[in-house]
Amino acid sequence: MTVATNISPAISLGESRALSPWPIFWIASIAVFLVSLDTTMLFAAFRAVRAGFAGTSAADMSWVLNAYTVVYAAMLIPAGGLADTHGRKKIFMLGVTLFLAASAACGLAGSVGWLIAARVAQAVGAALLTPASLSIVLDAFPQSKRAVAVSLWGAVGGLAAAIGPSLGSFVVDAVGWPWAFYLNLPLGALSLWRGATLLKEAKRAESQRPVDGVGMGLLIVGVGALALSIVQSGSPHWSRTELIMAASTGAIALIGFVMWARVASAPLVDLGLFKHRTYTFVNLATLAFGIAFSMMFFAFFFYMTEVWHYTLPQAGLAITPGPLLVIPFAIMSGRLAARLGHRPFLVGGGLIYAGAGLWFALVPGPQAAYLTHWLPGLVMSGIGVGLVLPSLSAAAVNRLPADQYAVGSAVNQATRQIGSVIGVAITVLLLGHAGLTHASFMPLYGCHVALALLTALLCLPVNTRPVAVKP
């Protein structure tokens, strides 16, 4: 056939290995693991990084965290469009390369300004590789196995995000804060090396559309300005007027983005995606769960260190059992979702996660009692995250056409990141003061339970149950 003669050696090699898609899965997942790990690891390393730059204010140092989160959230959807347009392998490899180079630059930074700039570059690399990674995984597996593969892909990211602070606390305590960044280099290099030979380029002729530069600019400004107004809402260095101006700028840019997408010939995001009932409700649920996840997650460390007076490494070890439950429950739900759809696991997981928040509100007290007062709630939270987080990623792309995998997944991932920014801002607002007691956590746990129940409610209309094929 003439098609065969036009396939490059790299693509032929990739296709020959496609008979066993799991090597491709692990190449893509290693990179996403590092991105998710890096997203949360610095929350544990924050004090150590600040101590390494004497005389730096907490407000200035906060940009080491905030710059990454804002840029990552803002760039995810444009990056998904670039992957669909210019080739998923190409964008994935570019993202991994940039992420690794920026990680090395972070560890070598001699000033806060240099560190913040390197974090911005790191966020761009992370945004480029994340949606490309999921679309590579989707393209490697047949339809019948995608539910399992995507659930496991989401579980890898969820596990990495969950263990980031605990792992970061041990690494920083043992060898210093630069190693929170150097840790990315060996695994990232492995993903880059294997990806160069095993990955195939899945770009199709019909997906070659021009890049929507106007839409990309409006989206970056919109998401970035809104995220900026959220993360700075508790800062004494930002006035109310400045915060309102930032939020207004973001809202105007996002309205402009929607209006542009309606008239553009090749918009960055096809608004037709949201005509799918399941896709719309999954993204709303992702926003609610993203807020709840980050609120509970960072409340763990506040409670352990401020109320029970654990050291940071002790707190990291105490939190570990919950994240360890994510992978097995994600695998189980992924396998069953291939036959039952994702709704039972999304709704059930949301209810279990609400139960975890209720447990933490009612059971633990001022005296440390880990096995009886903390571990049961941690187990419930781990099961809830394992059922919900990867299922949201899988359900979001379940009904999308192949040429919209990257953009569709990027919208979902960006929604989760925006939820994370909101959750962290709320947590700092409620708990970012001295003299915390158990009563200080009640408003946060109330928000957590309400958001978890809202997640379950929003997932009731989700329908990804396979349609039986008549013989």
N, C-alpha and C positions, 0 to 999 in steps of 0.2 A: 504494500500500500504506500501511496505517496506520503501519507502522514508520518509513517515510520522513518522515512529518509530525512525528515525535517526536524527530528528530535535530536537535541544536543546530547553528547556523552554524559553530561552531568545529570540531565533529566532522565536518561535511560537508566543510569545507575540508581537514581532515586526510585524509579518505578519498579526496578527489579527487586529492591528491598521492600517495596510497599506490600509484598506478600506477608511480611511480618511488620506490622505498623508500630510495634512497641518500641523499637529503637528510636523511631522518629518521635514518639510520644515523650520518651525520657529526655531527648535532646531539648525539646520545647519546654518541658516541665522544669528542667534544671534552671533554665534562665528565669522562668516565672517564679520559681522558688526563691531565687536570690532577690528578685525585685520585691516580692512580698515580705521577705525577711528584712530587707533594708528599710522598707516603709515604716516598720514599727521598732526596729532595734534601737534607734537613737533615742527613743523615749526613756529607755533604761540607761543609756550612756550620756544623757544630757548633762548631768552634774559633772561627770568626768571631763567631758569636752569643754565645758565652761571653765573648769579649773585649769585646763591646759592653755587658756588664753586669759591671763591675769588682767584684771581691770575691765573686762568686757561685761556690759550690763546684761541682765536676763532678757531685756527687750530685744537687744541686738542679737543675742545668741538664739532667740526664738526663731529667727529667720533660717537657721540651719535646719529646723524642722519644717517651718511653714513654707519656705521657698520650694522645697521638694514636693510637698503635698499639693500646693496650688498649681504648680507647673504640670505635675503629673496628671491631675484631674482635668486641666484645661487642654492638654495635648492628646488625650486618649482617643477622642473621636476623630480629630484630624489625622492621627496616626493610622486609625483603622481605614480611613479613606485612601491614604497613601499606600497601604498594604494591598488593598483591593485593586488599585490602579496600576501600581508599579511592580507588583510581584511580592508575594508574602515572604519568600525566602530572602530576597534582597533586603527588604525592610527589616526582617528579623535579624539578619546578620549585621546590618548596620546598627540596629539598636543594641545588640549584645556588645559589639565593639565599642560603641560610645559609652555604654554603661560601665564596662570594665576600665576604660581609660579614665573616666571620671571618678571611679572608685579609687584608683591609684592616686589621682590628684587630690581627693579628699584626705587620704591618709598622709600625704606629703604637705598639706596646707600649712603655711606659716603664719597666716592671719585669718581673722574671721571673714573678711571680705573674700579672700581666696576660697575659703571653705564653702561659703554660700554660693559663689559662682560655680564651683565644682558640683555642688548639690543640684543646681539648676540643670547643668549638663547631664548629670546622672538621671534626673527626672525625665528629660527629653529621651534619653536612651531607653529608659524603662517604658515610657509611653509608646515608643516605636515597636518594641518587641512584644508587648503584652497582647494586643489584639491579633498581631501576625501569628503569635504562638498558638492561640486557640484556633485560628482558621487553618493552620498547618495540621493540627491534631484532627480537626473535623474532616479535612480533605483526605487524611491518611486512613480513616476507618470507614467501613461500609455503614449504611444507615442503621442496620440492626445492632451495631456495637457502639454507636456514638453516645448513647446515654451513659454507658459505663465509662467510656473514655473521658467524656467531658466532666462527669461527676468526679472522677479521679483527678483530672486536671484542676478542677476547682478545689478539691480537697488538698492538693499539694500547696496551692496558694494560700488557702485558709490556714493550714497547719503552719506554714512558714510565718504568716502574719501573727499567729497566736504565740509561737515560741520565740519570736524576735526579741521582745524585752527580756525574757528569762535567759536566752542564750547570750544576748548582749551584756547582761549584768555579769555573767561569768567571764566572758572574753575580756571585757574592760577591766574587771577586777584582777585578772591574771596577767595580762600582757599590755594593757593600755588602750586608750580609745582609738588610735589609728587602726588597730586590728579589727574594729567593727566594720571597717571598709576593706581592708586587705583580705578579709575572709571571703570576699566575693571572687577574688582573682583565680584561684585554682579550679573551682567548679565552673566558673564562667568560661575559662579558657577551654575546658573539656567540651562544653556545649558548643563553643565556636569551632573547635577543631572537628568534632564529629559532624556538626551541621554542614560544614563546607563540603563533605563528601556524601552524606546520606540524604540530605533534604532535597526535594525536587521543587522546581518552580511551577506553581500552579496557576500562573496568570493566563487568562484566556483572552482571546481577541475581543470578545464582546465586553470585557471589563475594562478595556483601555479607554478611559474617558479623561478629559482634562481635569487637572486639580482645581478645585473650587477655592481659589485664594481669598475671595471676598468672604465666603462662608467660614473659612478657616480663621481668618482674622477676627470676625465678629464673635465666633465661638470662644476663641482664646480670651478675648477681652471680657466677654460676658461671664464665663465660668471663673476666670482669674479674678475679676473685680468682686464678684459675689463671694468667692472663697476668701479673698483678702478681707472683706468686711466682717466675715464670720470669725476668722482666726484672730483678728485684732480687736474684737468686740470687748474684750476684757483688758486691753492695754491702756495704761494711764497716759501713754504718749499719743493716743489718737483721740481727737475730740469727737463729739457726737456729730457735728457738721461734716467732718471728714469721713466718718463711717457712713453717713447717709449718702454723701456724694459717691463713695465707692460702690455702695449697694445700688444706687440709682443708675450709675454708669453700667454696671453689670446687667441690670434688668433691661435697660434700653438696648444694649447690645444684643441680648438674647431675643428680645422682641424683633429687632432688626434681622437677626439670623433666621427666625421663623418666616418672616415676610420675604426675605431673599430666597429661602428654600422653596417657597411657593412659586416663584417666577423664574428661577434659574434653570437653564437647560440641562445642566449636569450638577445638581446640588451636592454638597458634601454629605449630607444626610437626607435620604429619601424619606419624606414625612409619611409616605405610604407604609413605612414600618409600623407606625402607631395605629394603623387601621386594623391591625391584627389584635384582637381582644386579649389574647394570652400575652403577647409581647408588652402591651401597655400595662397590664396589671402586674406582670413580673417586675417591670422597672419601678413601679410604685412601691411594691413590696421590698425591692432591693434597697430603695432609699430608706424606708422605715427600719429594715433590719440592719443596714449599715450604721445608722445612728445608734441603735440599741447595742450592737456588737462592740463598737468602740467605747461606748459609755461603760458597759460592764467590764470590758477588758482593762481599761485604765483605772477603774475603781478598784480592781483587784489589788493593784500595787499601792494605791493610796491606803486601802484598808490594812493590808499586811504591814506596811512600813510605819504608818501613822497611828493606827489604833492598837495593833498587836506588837508593834515595835520590832518586826523582823528586819534583819539586814537585807540589802538588795539581793545578794545571791540566795539567801534563804527564801525570800519571796519568790524569786524565779523558780526555785526547785519546788516550792509549794504549789505553784500554779501549773506545773508541767502535766499532771495526770489528765486535766481537761483536754488540752490540745492533742494528747496521744489518742483520744477516742475519736478524733475527727476522721482520720483515714479509714478505719474499719467500717464506721457507719456510712461514710460517703460511698465506699465500694458496695456495701450492701444495698443502699438506696439506689445507686446507679444501676445495679443489676436488676432490681425489681422494677425500677421505673421503665425499663425497656419493655415490660409487659403491662404495667399498671398505670404508667404515666407518673408525673412528678407531684401532682396535687396531694396525694396522701402524705407524702414525706414533707412537703412544704407546710401544710396545715398542722400535721402532727408535730413536726419539729418546732414550729412557732409556739405551739401550746406548751411543749416541754421547756422551751427557752423562757417562756413567761413564768413557768413553775420554778425555774432556777432563780429568777429575780425575786419571786415571792419568798423563796427559801432564805435567800441572803437578807431580805428585809426583816424576817421574823425570827430566825434562829441564832445566828452568831451574836455574841455579846462582846463586852470589853476585854474579857479574859480569853486568851488563846486556847482553843480546843479544836485542833485541826481535823482530826479523824471523825469526830462526831458532829461538829458544827460547820465545817467548811467543805470537806471532801464530798459529801452527798450533793451539795449544790453545784460544786465544780463538775461532778460527773454528769449531772443534768444539763449543765451548760455545754459541755463537750458533745453530748449526744445531740442536743438541739442544733449546734453549729454544724456538726457533721451531716445532719439531715437537710438543713436549710441552705447553707452557703453554696455548696457545689450544685445543689439542685436548682438554685436561682440562675446560675451561669448556664446550666444545661437547658433549662426550660426557655431561657431568653432566645436561644438560637435554634430551638427545636424545629420550628416551622419556617425558618428563613431560607430563601434560595441560596445556593452556594456562593454566588458572587456578592452576597451581602453578609457573609459570615463575619468578616473582620469589623466592618462598621457596626453591625448589629451587636456584636459582643463588646465592642469598644463603648457604645452608648451605655450598656449595662454596667461595665466596669467603671466608667466615669461616674455613673449614678452612685455606685457603692462608695467611691472615693469622696464624692461630695457629702454623702451621709456620714462618712468617717470624720470629715472636717467639722461638720455640725456637732457630732457626738463628742469629739475632743473639746470643742469650744464650750459645750454645755458642762462637761465634766470639770474643766478648769474653773468655770464660773461658779459651780456649786461646791467644789472641793479644794480650790486653789488658795486656801488660807490656813493659818496655823490653828492648832488646838482642835483637830478633828475628833469627833466621837462617833459612836454608832448612829446616833440620831442625825448626824450631819449627812448620812447617806440615804435617809428615807426619801427625800425628793427625787434623787437619782434612781433609786430602785423603783419608785412609782412610775417614772418615765419609762424605765426599761420594760416593766411589765406591760404598760399600755402600748408601747411600740411593738413588742413581741406579739401581743394579741392582734394589733392592727396588721402585722405581717401575715398572720394566719387568715385573717378576714379577707385581705386583698388577694390571697392565693386561692380562695374558693372558686373564682371563675376560670382559673388556669386549667387548660385542657391540652395535655400532650399525650394522652392515651393513644397508643398505636391503633390505627384503623385496620380491622381484620380484612384480609384480602380473600375474596371468594374464589374458590377453585374453578 
